[in-house]
């Protein structure tokens, strides 16, 4: 017997990555905190140092 498969275009509630993350932790160390931090997309796009240029 095989388990029923999900129809195409429908994602399962938890992915294989989610299951592994619960079992092994975020970096493969069970119980360790997740050091990764999401950076907002706007902060990535904005330059830190803006060169105003010069009048020639």
Secondary structure, 3 states (H helix, E strand, C coil): CCCCCCCCCCCCCCCHHHHHHHHHCCCCCCCCCCCCCCCCHHHHHCCCCCCCCCCC
